[in-house]
Amino acid sequence: MTIDPGGRGVEPGELPATASSAPGSLDPRTPDGSDLQILSTEHWSLLATRSLTWNESFARTQMFLSVLSALVVALALVAQATDFGSGFIGFALVILPVVLFLGVATFVRLVAANVDETRWVVGMNRIRGAYIEIAPHLARYLVTGHHDDARGLMVTGGWAEAPRLGGFVTTPAIVGVICSVLAGSLVYLAVVEVGAGVPAGVFVAGLVFLAGALVANRYETRHLARASTRLAPINPTPR
C-alpha cells in the first residue's frame, strides 16, 4: 500500500485521487503505460497502412501510364504502315476504349485510395493529439498536424499554405485529365470516320474533354468531401 498526497491509503493498481482525469480523457499516470503503448502501436499500424496505400496508388498509376505509352508507340507504327488511312482509324477505335477503361478504373481506385488515406491521416492526427494530451510540453516539437479537422489534415498533408491547388495536382486529377483526353480522341476519330469533318470532330472532342474533366473533378471532390465529414472531429483546430 502507498500513501497518496491526501494521506489516504492506496492499494496496488488503484490510482491516487490526484491522478484521476476527466471522463473521456487520457490518464498520463497509467501505472503500466498501457495507454501510450496502445497509441504507439496504432500509430505505426496506420503509418504502415498508409504506406501500402501509397504503393498501390503508384503501382496502378505506373501500370496505366505504361499501357498508355505502349498505345502511343503502337499507334505510331500503325500510322506509318497505313498512312493514317482507314486501317489506322479502325485500329485506334478498337484499342482506345480498352486503354480508356483501364484509365477510368485507375482513376476510381486512386480516388478510393485517397479516401482511405484521409482516414489514416485523421487517425494519426488524433493520436498526436493524444500524445500532446499526455505530454503537453512536446507540442512545440511536432511539425505535423495534431488536429483531426480539415485544417489539421491540410497541415499534415503539406497543403496548409495553398489548399485551393490541392484538388488540381493530385494523382487522381492527373489521371482524370488523361482519361478525358483519351475520351476526346476516341470521339474525334469516330466523328471523322462517319464523315462529319475535322472541324466538327475537333469541336465535339473538345466538349467531351471538358465534360470528362469536370465529371472527374466533381467525382473526386465529392468523395473526398464525404471522407472528411464522415469522421466528426474530436480535436478541431482552435479558432
Phi, psi and omega in degrees: 000140176244170182246124178279170182302338180275355177094358181274143178291140181236125178285156177302136181089349179263136180280140174298158181298325181286345182266353181291149182241170180293151179302136178087358179249164180280151177256109183291354184247028175302124189304316185265004178065026184293327179301309181295322179294317179294317179297317180296318179298316179294323179299312180292327177295316178295321179296318179294319178295322178295322178296319177296322178297316178297318180298319178294320179298314180296318182295316180294318179296317179296321179297316180296315180294327177294316178295321179296319178296318177297325178296317180298317178297317180296319178297322178296318180293318180293323179297320177294324183283331185250358181056043179057035180273198182295331177296321178295314181295319178297316178298317181295320180293336178276318188272330182298317178300327179295313180293323178296319177299316178299320179294317179296317178298320177296317179299314181298318181291324178294321176297316178298321178295321177294324176296316177298318180297326177300319178297317181296320181293321176301315179298317180291324176296321177296320180293321176297322175299323177293322177301316181292327177295325178285317182228083184301332184289350180271357184300324184289347181267354182266127180259347176264167184288148175233020173246144188258025173261185183299321180296318178296323177295322179293323178296315179293321181281351179085017181252018184294329183273335182219063184293335183290338181272349186299322183285352184255348184239011177286163179298316176299323180297318180295315178296323178297320178294318179297318178297323178295321176296317179297318179297318177297320178295319179297316180293322179300313180297321180293319180293318179294323182295326181277000175090019181282344179099158182294313180303316178296321178296318179295318181297311181295319179297321177298319178295319179296319179299312180297317179296317179296318179295319179293318178297318179296316179296319179295318180299312181295314182298317182296315182290323177291324177295320177297320181294322182286338180259348181293325179258107182293131180298137174251350178218069184289160179293130179297140179275000000 
